[in-house]
Amino acid sequence: MTLEPEHGLIEIGRAIEEAIDRPTASQHRLLADLRRQTARLSEHTFQLAVLGQFKRGKSTLLNAFVGYPLLSAGVLPLTAVPTFLAGGSTKQIRLSYLSGAVEQHDVETLATLGLEIAAATTEEQNPHNEKGLLRVDVAIPGNAWLDSITLIDTPGIGSTHTHNTDAAYAVLPECDAALFVCSVDPPITEVEIDYLARICRTVSRVIVVLNKIDLVDDSDRTKAIEFLSSIVADRPEQQIDRRVFAVSARHALTARQAGNITALDASGLLALEEYVRASLVDQKRHFLMVSIANKMSETTAALLADAAMTASALSLPLAELETTVAAFEQAVVDFERQRNVLDDSINGEWRRTVTRLSTLSGAVDKRAQQQLNSVIAGISDFKNPDAARSTVTSAMTAIFDREFGQLATTVETELAAAIAEQQRHYQTLAARVRETAGTLLKVTVPSAAPDDWFQIRREPYWVGERRVESLSSLTIDGLARLLPAAWRRRRQRKRFEEAVANALTRNISDLQWTMRQNIDDSFRRLLSASHDAVETSVAATRELLRMARERRRAEDDSVQRDIERARFVERRLVHLQTILSQEGRLCRQ
């Protein structure tokens, strides 16, 4: 029987583990890496978020995917808690709290499960997330759609609860792709266009869905689709899929519950599901298998080189082996000197990055202040403080979002480039350690591809709507009412300018502090990971040479058996590497 490529890779991984019957510490690390790679094949699910403005029918669309009205879809918005829907062996709900606590239990029916989800995620039963929930995970057995896809329900933007918008943005880094849900009433707004652009900063693939097509006649439906398609076609973001899917989530849910395939197809949901699976899920599975096949090949090559060096070291006469050990230790002295030079380089780059953040933050502060003062200067009448405050608040949201978003993107891009450059230097040094060992033992050591042992943690630095509430206390004070109109306007304008300056200072300080923390954390972890990579290479070679020297000093018949065992492992790994290469070609087809 021919195995699916992913199953073939898993079986090869097991065979490689069985071939290394007495692994060294170095081989233990390589085999652990091999197990992590194969585990990704069996454990990975595709994470698909459903995003959009409040009351666009996101929850109804998710219910249609599931085939049951599980999620609340009433007139009240959800609270700031994302819900993750996945497959499972039992109906289960897990509540994860901001404190780190977790509650998990099975439920008997989908109806009960829906009630428990509502108790955790609706603004009515958990106002402003007073229960302190981080996320809700729901397991639903027997659903083919959820076997390979985890659906993420997010609070909608545009409700009166700005913390919902924050939660919607915060979940984006966990998504493999997103469905951006609009509806025919109206097809898309300026707020949604801005939201769509912000989504594309984090999510690599976005599919636009036009929901509620059952609410209009055929003529208006066609106009809505054409209008939304034109907007999508004109967007500069490459992450947005140019095809718009028109669906009626309400009709789809009814059809799926009734088992009416014809009606389900007419609702537009089947076309969307097939497209998501073909163009996103299966494609990602393909790239994942290719990536893992390549990584497994690199790990097998490293194990093969290790077996060859073991056999070579055991075969050397004791005197020659002692000379080899001394030569390697002398090389280690030079490696440590080079590492110290690289440490100095990292610390210098660290200081430069922090200085750069301060410079960019100062420029943003100045630009934003000038833009906001211009907005305030354009307000001719402060008699209605609510209207004036609304004008300034709206401007602050747009300016802060644009300026702070650009700042975060610039700093993160420059940080990533600096980290990558420093990481390459350490990778080169770690590889040089193994190459030196291979040269001394007359074994060809493979050139490892750049490893993924370090990644920058990306933070959602800035959420505009949450940060503009500091003007709410601005009103026309009693003294101002007694002043002449011109003086009153100047006084009120000055108060607005002071409030804006204070809000800007607080936001800049908060943003700069958060980004500084990420910069410091990134460089600290880089230093730690870099030291580990070099020290691991040195320790692996030392262990191999120490073991060989001890066995050679024993001078008994068991040495020859150890040599034969190492040669056998070498031959077995060559055979498995050939099979792995064939499987890799199948994955790439």
HUCORNOR-V386988 format. One record per residue. N is the residue number from 1. RES is the residue in one small letter. SS is DSSP state (A for helix, B for strand, O for the rest). Layout:
[[N | RES | SS] [N | RES | SS]]
This chain:
[[1 | m | O] [2 | t | O] [3 | l | O] [4 | e | O] [5 | p | A] [6 | e | A] [7 | h | A] [8 | g | A] [9 | l | A] [10 | i | A] [11 | e | A] [12 | i | A] [13 | g | A] [14 | r | A] [15 | a | A] [16 | i | A] [17 | e | A] [18 | e | A] [19 | a | A] [20 | i | O] [21 | d | O] [22 | r | O] [23 | p | O] [24 | t | O] [25 | a | A] [26 | s | A] [27 | q | A] [28 | h | A] [29 | r | A] [30 | l | A] [31 | l | A] [32 | a | A] [33 | d | A] [34 | l | A] [35 | r | A] [36 | r | A] [37 | q | A] [38 | t | A] [39 | a | A] [40 | r | A] [41 | l | A] [42 | s | A] [43 | e | A] [44 | h | O] [45 | t | O] [46 | f | B] [47 | q | B] [48 | l | B] [49 | a | B] [50 | v | B] [51 | l | B] [52 | g | B] [53 | q | B] [54 | f | O] [55 | k | O] [56 | r | O] [57 | g | O] [58 | k | A] [59 | s | A] [60 | t | A] [61 | l | A] [62 | l | A] [63 | n | A] [64 | a | A] [65 | f | A] [66 | v | A] [67 | g | O] [68 | y | O] [69 | p | O] [70 | l | O] [71 | l | O] [72 | s | O] [73 | a | O] [74 | g | O] [75 | v | O] [76 | l | O] [77 | p | O] [78 | l | B] [79 | t | O] [80 | a | O] [81 | v | O] [82 | p | B] [83 | t | B] [84 | f | B] [85 | l | B] [86 | a | B] [87 | g | B] [88 | g | O] [89 | s | O] [90 | t | O] [91 | k | O] [92 | q | B] [93 | i | B] [94 | r | B] [95 | l | B] [96 | s | B] [97 | y | B] [98 | l | O] [99 | s | O] [100 | g | O] [101 | a | O] [102 | v | B] [103 | e | B] [104 | q | B] [105 | h | B] [106 | d | B] [107 | v | O] [108 | e | O] [109 | t | O] [110 | l | A] [111 | a | A] [112 | t | A] [113 | l | A] [114 | g | A] [115 | l | A] [116 | e | A] [117 | i | A] [118 | a | A] [119 | a | A] [120 | a | A] [121 | t | A] [122 | t | B] [123 | e | O] [124 | e | O] [125 | q | O] [126 | n | O] [127 | p | A] [128 | h | A] [129 | n | A] [130 | e | O] [131 | k | O] [132 | g | O] [133 | l | B] [134 | l | B] [135 | r | B] [136 | v | B] [137 | d | B] [138 | v | B] [139 | a | B] [140 | i | B] [141 | p | O] [142 | g | O] [143 | n | O] [144 | a | A] [145 | w | A] [146 | l | A] [147 | d | A] [148 | s | O] [149 | i | B] [150 | t | B] [151 | l | B] [152 | i | B] [153 | d | B] [154 | t | O] [155 | p | O] [156 | g | O] [157 | i | B] [158 | g | O] [159 | s | O] [160 | t | O] [161 | h | O] [162 | t | A] [163 | h | A] [164 | n | A] [165 | t | A] [166 | d | A] [167 | a | A] [168 | a | A] [169 | y | A] [170 | a | A] [171 | v | O] [172 | l | A] [173 | p | A] [174 | e | A] [175 | c | O] [176 | d | O] [177 | a | B] [178 | a | B] [179 | l | B] [180 | f | B] [181 | v | B] [182 | c | B] [183 | s | B] [184 | v | O] [185 | d | O] [186 | p | O] [187 | p | O] [188 | i | O] [189 | t | O] [190 | e | A] [191 | v | A] [192 | e | A] [193 | i | A] [194 | d | A] [195 | y | A] [196 | l | A] [197 | a | A] [198 | r | A] [199 | i | A] [200 | c | O] [201 | r | O] [202 | t | O] [203 | v | O] [204 | s | O] [205 | r | O] [206 | v | B] [207 | i | B] [208 | v | B] [209 | v | B] [210 | l | B] [211 | n | B] [212 | k | O] [213 | i | A] [214 | d | A] [215 | l | A] [216 | v | O] [217 | d | O] [218 | d | A] [219 | s | A] [220 | d | A] [221 | r | A] [222 | t | A] [223 | k | A] [224 | a | A] [225 | i | A] [226 | e | A] [227 | f | A] [228 | l | A] [229 | s | A] [230 | s | A] [231 | i | A] [232 | v | A] [233 | a | A] [234 | d | A] [235 | r | O] [236 | p | O] [237 | e | O] [238 | q | O] [239 | q | O] [240 | i | B] [241 | d | B] [242 | r | B] [243 | r | B] [244 | v | B] [245 | f | B] [246 | a | B] [247 | v | O] [248 | s | O] [249 | a | A] [250 | r | A] [251 | h | A] [252 | a | A] [253 | l | A] [254 | t | A] [255 | a | A] [256 | r | A] [257 | q | A] [258 | a | A] [259 | g | O] [260 | n | O] [261 | i | A] [262 | t | A] [263 | a | A] [264 | l | A] [265 | d | A] [266 | a | A] [267 | s | O] [268 | g | O] [269 | l | A] [270 | l | A] [271 | a | A] [272 | l | A] [273 | e | A] [274 | e | A] [275 | y | A] [276 | v | A] [277 | r | A] [278 | a | A] [279 | s | A] [280 | l | A] [281 | v | A] [282 | d | A] [283 | q | A] [284 | k | A] [285 | r | A] [286 | h | A] [287 | f | A] [288 | l | A] [289 | m | A] [290 | v | A] [291 | s | A] [292 | i | A] [293 | a | A] [294 | n | A] [295 | k | A] [296 | m | A] [297 | s | A] [298 | e | A] [299 | t | A] [300 | t | A] [301 | a | A] [302 | a | A] [303 | l | A] [304 | l | A] [305 | a | A] [306 | d | A] [307 | a | A] [308 | a | A] [309 | m | A] [310 | t | A] [311 | a | A] [312 | s | A] [313 | a | A] [314 | l | A] [315 | s | A] [316 | l | O] [317 | p | O] [318 | l | A] [319 | a | A] [320 | e | A] [321 | l | A] [322 | e | A] [323 | t | A] [324 | t | A] [325 | v | A] [326 | a | A] [327 | a | A] [328 | f | A] [329 | e | A] [330 | q | A] [331 | a | A] [332 | v | A] [333 | v | A] [334 | d | A] [335 | f | A] [336 | e | A] [337 | r | A] [338 | q | A] [339 | r | A] [340 | n | A] [341 | v | A] [342 | l | A] [343 | d | A] [344 | d | A] [345 | s | A] [346 | i | A] [347 | n | A] [348 | g | A] [349 | e | A] [350 | w | A] [351 | r | A] [352 | r | A] [353 | t | A] [354 | v | A] [355 | t | A] [356 | r | A] [357 | l | A] [358 | s | A] [359 | t | A] [360 | l | A] [361 | s | A] [362 | g | A] [363 | a | A] [364 | v | A] [365 | d | A] [366 | k | A] [367 | r | A] [368 | a | A] [369 | q | A] [370 | q | A] [371 | q | A] [372 | l | A] [373 | n | A] [374 | s | A] [375 | v | A] [376 | i | A] [377 | a | A] [378 | g | O] [379 | i | O] [380 | s | O] [381 | d | O] [382 | f | O] [383 | k | O] [384 | n | O] [385 | p | A] [386 | d | A] [387 | a | A] [388 | a | A] [389 | r | A] [390 | s | A] [391 | t | A] [392 | v | A] [393 | t | A] [394 | s | A] [395 | a | A] [396 | m | A] [397 | t | A] [398 | a | A] [399 | i | A] [400 | f | A] [401 | d | A] [402 | r | A] [403 | e | A] [404 | f | A] [405 | g | A] [406 | q | A] [407 | l | A] [408 | a | A] [409 | t | A] [410 | t | A] [411 | v | A] [412 | e | A] [413 | t | A] [414 | e | A] [415 | l | A] [416 | a | A] [417 | a | A] [418 | a | A] [419 | i | A] [420 | a | A] [421 | e | A] [422 | q | A] [423 | q | A] [424 | r | A] [425 | h | A] [426 | y | A] [427 | q | A] [428 | t | A] [429 | l | A] [430 | a | A] [431 | a | A] [432 | r | A] [433 | v | A] [434 | r | A] [435 | e | A] [436 | t | A] [437 | a | A] [438 | g | A] [439 | t | A] [440 | l | A] [441 | l | O] [442 | k | O] [443 | v | O] [444 | t | O] [445 | v | O] [446 | p | O] [447 | s | O] [448 | a | O] [449 | a | O] [450 | p | O] [451 | d | O] [452 | d | O] [453 | w | O] [454 | f | O] [455 | q | O] [456 | i | O] [457 | r | O] [458 | r | O] [459 | e | O] [460 | p | O] [461 | y | O] [462 | w | O] [463 | v | O] [464 | g | A] [465 | e | A] [466 | r | A] [467 | r | A] [468 | v | O] [469 | e | A] [470 | s | A] [471 | l | A] [472 | s | O] [473 | s | O] [474 | l | O] [475 | t | O] [476 | i | O] [477 | d | O] [478 | g | A] [479 | l | A] [480 | a | A] [481 | r | A] [482 | l | A] [483 | l | O] [484 | p | O] [485 | a | A] [486 | a | A] [487 | w | A] [488 | r | A] [489 | r | A] [490 | r | A] [491 | r | A] [492 | q | A] [493 | r | A] [494 | k | A] [495 | r | A] [496 | f | A] [497 | e | A] [498 | e | A] [499 | a | A] [500 | v | A] [501 | a | A] [502 | n | A] [503 | a | A] [504 | l | A] [505 | t | A] [506 | r | A] [507 | n | A] [508 | i | A] [509 | s | A] [510 | d | A] [511 | l | A] [512 | q | A] [513 | w | A] [514 | t | A] [515 | m | A] [516 | r | A] [517 | q | A] [518 | n | A] [519 | i | A] [520 | d | A] [521 | d | A] [522 | s | A] [523 | f | A] [524 | r | A] [525 | r | A] [526 | l | A] [527 | l | A] [528 | s | A] [529 | a | A] [530 | s | A] [531 | h | A] [532 | d | A] [533 | a | A] [534 | v | A] [535 | e | A] [536 | t | A] [537 | s | A] [538 | v | A] [539 | a | A] [540 | a | A] [541 | t | A] [542 | r | A] [543 | e | A] [544 | l | A] [545 | l | A] [546 | r | A] [547 | m | A] [548 | a | A] [549 | r | A] [550 | e | A] [551 | r | A] [552 | r | A] [553 | r | A] [554 | a | A] [555 | e | O] [556 | d | O] [557 | d | O] [558 | s | A] [559 | v | A] [560 | q | A] [561 | r | A] [562 | d | A] [563 | i | A] [564 | e | A] [565 | r | A] [566 | a | A] [567 | r | A] [568 | f | A] [569 | v | A] [570 | e | A] [571 | r | A] [572 | r | A] [573 | l | A] [574 | v | A] [575 | h | A] [576 | l | A] [577 | q | A] [578 | t | A] [579 | i | A] [580 | l | A] [581 | s | A] [582 | q | A] [583 | e | A] [584 | g | A] [585 | r | A] [586 | l | A] [587 | c | A] [588 | r | A] [589 | q | O]]
